[in-house]
Amino acid sequence: MNLLSQTLCLCLVLALSHAHHHAGHQGGGGHVFKGFHGKAELSNQSFAELDDHHHLGHVDAAFLMHFPDKPTEHDHIFFMLDTKVFSFYKHQLETGFPKDISEVFPGIPDHLDAAVVCPAPDCEEDTVIFFKGDEIYHYNVKTKKVEEKKFEGMPNCTSAFRFMEHYYCFHGHQFSKFDPKTGEVHGRYPKEARDYFMKCSKFGDTTDHIERERCSRVHLDAITSDDAGNIYAFRGHHFLEQDAGNDTWAADTIESDFKELHSEVDATFSYENHLYMVKDDKVYVYKVGEPHTHLDGYPKALKEVLGVEGPIDAAFVCQDHHIAHVIKGQTVYDVDLKASPPVPVKEGSFKLFNKVDAAMCGPEGVKLFKGNHYFHFQSVKVMLMAKAIPEEHKTALELFGCDH
């Protein structure tokens, strides 16, 4: 299962397990979120058999068993409801289920609060961690032995989640990142779940957009620096901005500064004191300033401005040049921005990645962004000639200055 599919499934089961404790046993408990954005959906649309066997007002705990070397357990989704466990494979309830929790997971109690898979080496061996109040159970998938743990200093979890090799305990509408072996919580926690995972906008006056957008591990959609050295990074409905010579980041909604775009930019680059913003098959151009000014006559077709068909993955212009480097899949096109009409020239292909999320170019070279990491190349030429993936850098930690 690829990372995206795994993430969607995990977000789905996270929402199901989270619903019981915050939506009650009626109404909202029968809804799920698929992914980080979008509206809640009725859970029986994805898992109809839950309603067939149990009037779905809640789910106690849920997790995806993701162990590729254990084909009988791999990619099965488990739901715990009161004393029963349901096992789904490819969204179909498996024969013989539901069963008693004690039959499938001997030694694990009923009426759980949360569960999360912990593969080796995150845990000593492939494990499922179950939570009930302040009691923690490590269930060894191979031996079926259960070890009770004491996680001092960690709140009682109402749901738990593994994402990007990190572990999160949800309590109320807040969450804490924890060590699955010891339960230790490092960094500034708890944090607001609706800022990081569910992406709920305008839910309260205390929302810290800067903290969330700097330290989120969700990939960037686009990033660029303008002629003055100011950096703009876009993700979903928000963007981060850092003024040249200043280590402090600011955050706001894309709607507030680039209202014509609304949200979710595909690519952006800077050229002659203008920001070129690509969304789907359109290009929007803004003159840099306070406020940024949308140019008359835009948006224009991507084909008209850059000579390539959309969608594209990333684009960048290196300082003091008039060539836009456009990345589409594994192909890089050169587009002379002074030429009219534009004629894209295939500069080359690079096989290091099937796809990148964003890219930018500056005095230090080219940065390619994929997932929650970026990769540095001294120049476009070095990037195209590279035979091995260079050292990965953590975007939140090394670019945005987070503490993790």
N, C-alpha and C positions, 0 to 999 in steps of 0.2 A: 504494500500500500504506500503510495507516495505521500510526501509530507503534507500536501494540501488536503488530500482526502482524509489523512489521519487527523489533521487539525480540525476539519469540519466535524468528523465523528466525535472527537473529544469535546469540542464545543457543544455539540448536541447533547451528549450525555451529561456534561457539566450542568447545562441548563436544566435538564430533567431532574437531576439530583438536588439542584439548588432550589427548585420551585417549591418543593414540599415545605420548606422552612420559612418561605417568605411570601408565598402566594396563598398559603393555607391549603386545606383539603378540597377546596372548591375552586372553580374558575381557572385562575392562572396556573394551577398545578398541572393542568392538562395541556400545557403549551411548551414549545421548545424554540430555541434560537439555533439556527444553522449558520455558524461562522460568527464574525465579529460585527457584522452590519445587518440591517434588515429587521423586518417585523417578526414577532413571534408567530409560530404556526401551531395548529393543533397537533399534538403528539400522536394521536391515533392515525394521522395520515401517513406517518412513517412506520409506526409499530402498532398496527391495528389489533394484534392479538392481545396486547395489554388490556384493551377494553373488553375483549371477548372473555378473558379469564378473571378480570379484576376491574371494577369501576375505577378508572384511573383518576384519582384526585391527587395522588402524590407518587413520587418514587423516592425511596429511602437513600439508595446509593446506586451508582452506575459506573461502569468502566469498560474500556476496550482492552481485551486480552491480545497484546501485540508481541508474539514471540515467534518469529519466522522459522526457528529451528524446532518448533513444537507444532506440527501441522494439525493435530487434533484440537488444539486450543487457539491457534493463530487466527486473528481477525474475527473473533467472536465477541459480541457485545452482551454484557450481563447487566440485568436490572434486578435490584433487590426491592421487593415490596412486602413489608411486614415479615412474614415467616417464609416467603417464597422467593425463588430466583428464576428468572426467565433468561434463556440463552438464545440470541439471534445470530444467524449467519446469513450474510447478504440480505439483511432486513427480513428474513423469514424465521419464524419461531421454530426451533429445533424439536424433533420428535421426542416426546416424553416430558417436555417442559410445559408448565412450570413444575419445579421440584422443591422439596424442602431445602433451605439453605444448608442445614446440617448434613444433608446427603451429598451435596456437591462440594461444599467447603467444610469438612468436618472440623469442629473446634471453633467455628466462627458463630457468634450469637445472632439472634434475630433482631429485627427492628434497629437496623444500623443507621448511622448518620452519613457515612461517606466511605468511599473506597478509591484506591488509585493503584495502578500497576507500577512496579519498580523493578525494571530489568537489571541484571548484572551488567556492568560493575557498579551501577548506582547503589544497589543493595548488594550484599555479599553473594546472593544467588537470586535467580528470578523469583520475584515476590509479588504478592498483592497485599497492600496495606489496607486494613479495615479500621474504621473509626466508630466508636460508640461512646458518647460522652467523653470522659477523659481517659478511656481505655483504648489502647492501640494494639492491634494484632498484626504481626507479620506472618503471612501464610506462604510457606515454601511451595511453589508450584510443582516442583519435582517430587519432593518427599511427602507433601501434604502435612508437614508438621507446622504447628503454630507456636510462635514465640510472642509472649506479651511484653510490651514495651512501655516505658514511661517517658513521655515527651514533656519535660519540664519547660515552662515558660512559653508554650505554644497554646493559643486558644483552642477550645473545642471546635472541631471542624464540622460544618454543616454540609460541605462538599469538598472534594479534593481534585487536583488537576495536575497532570504532567504536560509541560509544553516547552519545547526547545531544550530538553534535558534539564529542566528546572521543575521544582515541585511547589505547588501553591495550595494553601489551606484557606478555604473561604469560611467566614464567620460573619453572619449578618450580611451587609452589603460591602464588607471590607475583606481584604485578603492579606496573607503574609506568605512570603517565600520561606521554605524550610528545608533542612537537610533530612532526607528520608531515613537515614540511619540513626540520627540522634535527635531529630526534632528541633535542632537549634535554628533560630531565626536571626539572620544577619541583615544589616542595612536598615533603612528607615521604613519600618512597617508598624502597623497595618497601613494599607493604601486602599483607595476607593475602586471597587471592582467595576463600577459603571464607567469609570474613566479609562480602564485598560482593556477589559475583556468584552463587555457588552456594547461599548461605544454609545452609551445613552447621552444624548446632548441636552443641555439646558435643564438638568434635573435638579440643580441646586446652585446656590450662590457661592458655595465654597469650592467649586470645581477648580482644580489646579491644572489648567491646560499645559502649562510649561513643563511641569514635572512629568505628566503623563506622556507628552509627545517626545520629550528628551529621552525618557527611560523605557519607553515601550519597545518590545522586541518584534513588533509587527514591521514588516519591510517598508522602506520608503517607496513612494510612487515616483518621485522625481527630485532632483537637487541641482543647484547651480550656484555660481558666484558671479556677481556683476562686475563691471569695470572698476568699481571702487573697492572691490574686495568683500562686499557684503554677501553673506551666504543665505540662500533660501532653500528650505527642505520641505517637501510636501508629502503628506500621508493622509489618505481618506479625506475628511472634511476640514483638516487643519494644516497649518504650515508653521514652521519655525524660522526665525530670522536672527542672524547674528551680524551686528554692524562691524565693519572693518576696525581692527585694533581694539576690540572689546570682547572679552571672554564670556559675556552674559548673553543668554539666548532669550528671545521673546517669542510668544506663541499667540496665534489668533485663528479664527476660522477663515477659510479661503473666501467664503462669502463676504466677509467684512472688507477685504482689500482687493479681491478680484471677483466681483459679484457676477460678472458675465460667465465665469467658469463654474461657479457654484461649488464643485468638489471634484475629487478624484482625477488628478492630472496624470496623463500618461508619460510625458517627458517635458523637459524645459531646458532652455539654454539662454545665455546672455550674449548680446551683440550690439555694440555701439550704443550703450546706455539704454538698451531696451531688453525686456524679458519676453522671449518667445515661448508660449505655452501651448503644448500639443495635447488635445483631448479628442479621442476617437479619430475622425478624419478631418478635424478642423484645427487651425492655428489661430491663437489669440496673441496679440502683441500689446505690451504695456510699456510706456515710458517710465523709467525708474524715477521716483520722486515721492513727495509726501503731499497728497496721496499718489499712488501709481495711476497713470492715466491710460485708459484703454484707447487705442488708436482707431480713428474713424476708418470704416471700410473693412474692419475685421469683426468676426472671424472670417478667414478665407480657407479654401480647401487645402489640405495638406499637400496634395498633388501639385497645386499651383505654387505654393511657397517653397517646398523642398523637393518637388519632383518625384516623390516616392508615394506608394500606396500605403495607407494605414491598415491596421494599427502598427505603431513602432514601440520599441521597448525603452529606448533612451536616446538622448542626443546631447552633444556638448560642443563648445567652441573653445579652443585654447587661446590664451591671451595674445593680443597683437596679431591675430590671424582672422581671416574672413572665410574659413572653411568650417562648415558644420559637419561633424562626424555623427552620422545617424546609425544607430544599432537596431537591427531588426532580426531577431533570432540569432543566428551565428554569423550574420553578414554585417559588415560595416561599409557604409556608403559615405563618400565625400561629396559635399554639395557646396559649390562656390556661391556664397551669398551675394556677391557683386554681379553675378551673371543673371541675365534675364532673356528667356525663361531659364529656370534652374535645370541643370543637367546632372543628375546624380551619377557618380562614378564609383563602381565597386572597388573599394580600397583593398579589401581582403576579407578573409574569414578567420575566426578564431574558435578553436574547438574546446577551450577550457571549460566553457559553460554552455548549456543548451539555451539559456536565457538569462538575462540580467534584469534587475528591477530599475536601476537608475545609474547615472554616470555623471561625473563632473571633471573638469580639467582646470588646473591652476599652476602656479609657479613650481610646485613640487611634482607635477606630473598628472597622471590620470588615476582617478579612483572609480572602480566599478563596485556597485552595491548589489548584493544578492542575499536575500533573507535578512538576518540581523547582523551581517558582517559586510566589510568592504575589503577590496584588494587593490593594492597600490602598484602602479607601473610608472617608470620614469618618463615614458613618452608613449605616444600612439604607436610608433614603430616598435618599441619594445613590447607593447601589449599584443600586437599582431604576430610578433615572432616568438612569443613565449610558448614553451613546450610543457611547462609545469605550472600549476596553480601556485601563486606566491603566498607568503604568510597572510593568514586572515587576521583582520582587525575587528574588534567589537565596535559597532557603530555607536551604541549608547554610551559605552565607556570611553572610547578614544576620540570620538568626534564631538559628542554632545556633553562629555564631562560628567556622566552619572557615576555613582559610587559602586556600580555592579554591571 
